[in-house]
Amino acid sequence: MTGILALLTQALRLDARRWRAHLVRLAFVIFLYGGLFVATLATLRVGAPGLHLFQSIVYMNFWLISLAGCSLFATAITEEKEEDTLGLLKLAGINRVSILLGKSTSRLISCSLLLLVQVPFTLLSITLGGVTLRQVVAAYVALFAFTVLSANVAVLCSTYAKRAGSASGLMFLFLIGYLWGPDIIRMLTPTPLPAGTPAWVAGWINSLPPILDEWQDVAVVHRLAVIMRTGFAEPIVSPQVTFSILLSGISFSVAWALFDRLTANLLGETRSWAHSVRLPWRKRTTLRVWSNALVWKDFQFGTGGWPGIVVRLVAFALIFSGSVYFHGMQPSGGFLWSRVQWKDVAILNMVTALVLAALELSLHAARIFNDELRQRTFASLIMLPRPMAWIAWSKVLGSLLSSLPALVVFVAVCVTQDNGLGRLVDGLISPQVWCGLLSFFLFLHLTALLSLGVRWGGLPLAIAIMVVTYNCCLSPFFLLLLMIGTKTQTESAVYAGSNMFLLAAIIGLQVTIGKRLRLVAEQ
């Protein structure tokens, strides 16, 4: 057992000696005090503030555990594969059980400590009213079981996948199916069944409701919703806890059994499949480079170039056509133009354009500097006779060009509506809109900064920090501004003050990114 637990013991000792780990736990406590402050202010407006505090803490933990499953847990083994150090661990005589325990279970214990440190402070919600001790204990038992499930399923995905991105994608698909699979199946199942449906298909569909109900009972989302109900008196250990522990053991056992087979041949297998696909436009080897070669490079290879822009425009056209067809369909079959609700179609397409643009920009922010570090090309980049700011902003500009299709679609659909241009101008000068935009820009800067410090998981870590900070720090700040603004200022002035705060934070992050880039260049 000493040999099996050697890597786990070393990981726990390193975690205990790292000041950053203790600062993270301390930050969680500070954030909880921020949430308590919000609940105290909420006593002036709503009843049962303890329940609101308890709900915010529980659901914040739920989202953080989900993010950890897709980033921290899912990269436990793949990071060793991408660094070509897994073979060295095997040569050192460390067996597969020790590797799995040291790489995954140590992270599970660290996340469990973050849950445990919250319990005494979450009990304060009982004194605020609306929550019982049974609810608090049941919620943390459910969250702990969900953490164990996420860690062990993620380590199975990490053992199977060759790259960190693939492991995170597999874990994301699992979480979508596990958490919201029943709702997705119910939404896609036609009700009532169309005429002429084969008997065996109808029988199979009719047998789905009991299965979906059982599936929903073991999902942590449903369990947390049940715990939040007033008068909760169910057992603390539910089928969700039993299922999570059972599936966790199965996942860890499968990863253990297949570990040697899945990690036998590692040489050259960490290369993304996208780099090996020979697309038609890649045959053009005489592409003319722009005057700013860095902008051209990030646009051409990071976003796909002009063919990538065309593909995005075609995708938006298909989305628009599909939404029009969906709104024009009749219950009895057929399509009628008169049934199309153009306002709903416009809203759907504008929201889709904004969501896709935000997702793509977030991915670019996570890889804009991280790819240079991982591919070891940053040293050659800083040898250019250009200032560091020019290099950084050139890469940013090349990545921003990928959002042109979404911007064109959004503006085109908005202008075609009644008084669309006037509404667009009003939105651009609205302090509320700029508050949302600056918050997103702050998130992008935070993602870029974290990608310079961590090799994997910069984007999920930025999401986690933004979620926790907004719920426990920015919410009290905005709430205080609004409370002051109702007496002495207008709401627009309050949002203007918030925008100044966000702008100052963005400038501070830009300065920090510049210092970090210079530090990396010196190394």
Secondary structure as the mmCIF struct_conf table of DSSP 4:
data_model
#
loop_
_struct_conf.conf_type_id
_struct_conf.id
_struct_conf.beg_label_comp_id
_struct_conf.beg_label_asym_id
_struct_conf.beg_label_seq_id
_struct_conf.end_label_comp_id
_struct_conf.end_label_asym_id
_struct_conf.end_label_seq_id
TURN_TY1_P TURN_TY1_P1 THR A 2 LEU A 5
HELX_RH_AL_P HELX_RH_AL_P1 ALA A 6 ARG A 17
HELX_RH_AL_P HELX_RH_AL_P2 TRP A 19 ALA A 42
TURN_TY1_P TURN_TY1_P2 THR A 43 ARG A 45
BEND BEND1 VAL A 46 GLY A 47
HELX_RH_AL_P HELX_RH_AL_P3 PRO A 49 CYS A 70
TURN_TY1_P TURN_TY1_P3 SER A 71 ILE A 77
HELX_RH_AL_P HELX_RH_AL_P4 THR A 78 GLU A 82
TURN_TY1_P TURN_TY1_P4 GLU A 83 ASP A 84
HELX_RH_AL_P HELX_RH_AL_P5 LEU A 86 LEU A 91
TURN_TY1_P TURN_TY1_P5 ALA A 92 GLY A 93
HELX_RH_AL_P HELX_RH_AL_P6 ARG A 96 LEU A 100
HELX_RH_PI_P HELX_RH_PI_P1 LEU A 101 THR A 105
HELX_RH_AL_P HELX_RH_AL_P7 SER A 106 LEU A 116
TURN_TY1_P TURN_TY1_P6 VAL A 117 GLN A 118
HELX_RH_AL_P HELX_RH_AL_P8 VAL A 119 THR A 122
TURN_TY1_P TURN_TY1_P7 LEU A 123 LEU A 123
HELX_RH_AL_P HELX_RH_AL_P9 LEU A 124 LEU A 128
BEND BEND2 GLY A 129 GLY A 130
HELX_RH_AL_P HELX_RH_AL_P10 LEU A 133 TYR A 160
BEND BEND3 LYS A 162 ARG A 163
HELX_RH_AL_P HELX_RH_AL_P11 ALA A 164 LEU A 188
BEND BEND4 THR A 189 THR A 189
BEND BEND5 THR A 191 PRO A 192
HELX_LH_PP_P HELX_LH_PP_P1 LEU A 193 PRO A 194
TURN_TY1_P TURN_TY1_P8 ALA A 195 GLY A 196
HELX_RH_AL_P HELX_RH_AL_P12 ALA A 199 ASN A 206
TURN_TY1_P TURN_TY1_P9 SER A 207 SER A 207
HELX_RH_AL_P HELX_RH_AL_P13 LEU A 208 ASP A 217
TURN_TY1_P TURN_TY1_P10 VAL A 218 VAL A 218
BEND BEND6 ALA A 219 ALA A 219
HELX_RH_AL_P HELX_RH_AL_P14 VAL A 220 ILE A 227
TURN_TY1_P TURN_TY1_P11 MET A 228 MET A 228
BEND BEND7 ARG A 229 ARG A 229
TURN_TY1_P TURN_TY1_P12 THR A 230 GLY A 231
BEND BEND8 GLU A 234 GLU A 234
BEND BEND9 ILE A 236 VAL A 237
HELX_RH_AL_P HELX_RH_AL_P15 PRO A 239 LEU A 262
TURN_TY1_P TURN_TY1_P13 THR A 263 THR A 263
BEND BEND10 ALA A 264 ALA A 264
TURN_TY1_P TURN_TY1_P14 LEU A 267 GLY A 268
BEND BEND11 THR A 270 ARG A 271
HELX_RH_AL_P HELX_RH_AL_P16 TRP A 273 SER A 276
HELX_RH_3T_P HELX_RH_3T_P1 PRO A 280 LYS A 283
HELX_LH_PP_P HELX_LH_PP_P2 LEU A 287 TRP A 290
BEND BEND12 SER A 291 ASN A 292
HELX_RH_AL_P HELX_RH_AL_P17 ALA A 293 LYS A 297
HELX_RH_PI_P HELX_RH_PI_P2 ASP A 298 GLY A 302
BEND BEND13 THR A 303 THR A 303
HELX_RH_AL_P HELX_RH_AL_P18 GLY A 305 GLY A 328
STRN STRN1 MET A 329 MET A 329
TURN_TY1_P TURN_TY1_P15 PRO A 331 SER A 332
BEND BEND14 GLY A 333 GLY A 333
STRN STRN2 PHE A 335 PHE A 335
HELX_RH_3T_P HELX_RH_3T_P2 TRP A 337 ARG A 339
HELX_RH_AL_P HELX_RH_AL_P19 TRP A 342 ARG A 367
TURN_TY1_P TURN_TY1_P16 ILE A 368 PHE A 369
HELX_RH_AL_P HELX_RH_AL_P20 ASN A 370 ARG A 374
TURN_TY1_P TURN_TY1_P17 GLN A 375 ARG A 376
HELX_RH_AL_P HELX_RH_AL_P21 PHE A 378 LEU A 381
TURN_TY1_P TURN_TY1_P18 ILE A 382 MET A 383
BEND BEND15 LEU A 384 ARG A 386
HELX_RH_AL_P HELX_RH_AL_P22 MET A 388 LEU A 400
HELX_RH_3T_P HELX_RH_3T_P3 LEU A 401 SER A 403
HELX_RH_AL_P HELX_RH_AL_P23 LEU A 404 VAL A 415
TURN_TY1_P TURN_TY1_P19 THR A 416 THR A 416
BEND BEND16 GLN A 417 GLN A 417
TURN_TY1_P TURN_TY1_P20 ASP A 418 ASN A 419
HELX_RH_AL_P HELX_RH_AL_P24 GLY A 420 LEU A 428
TURN_TY1_P TURN_TY1_P21 ILE A 429 ILE A 429
HELX_RH_AL_P HELX_RH_AL_P25 PRO A 431 GLY A 453
BEND BEND17 ARG A 455 TRP A 456
HELX_RH_AL_P HELX_RH_AL_P26 GLY A 458 THR A 469
HELX_RH_PI_P HELX_RH_PI_P3 TYR A 470 LEU A 474
HELX_RH_AL_P HELX_RH_AL_P27 SER A 475 THR A 488
BEND BEND18 GLN A 489 GLN A 489
HELX_RH_AL_P HELX_RH_AL_P28 GLU A 491 GLU A 522
#
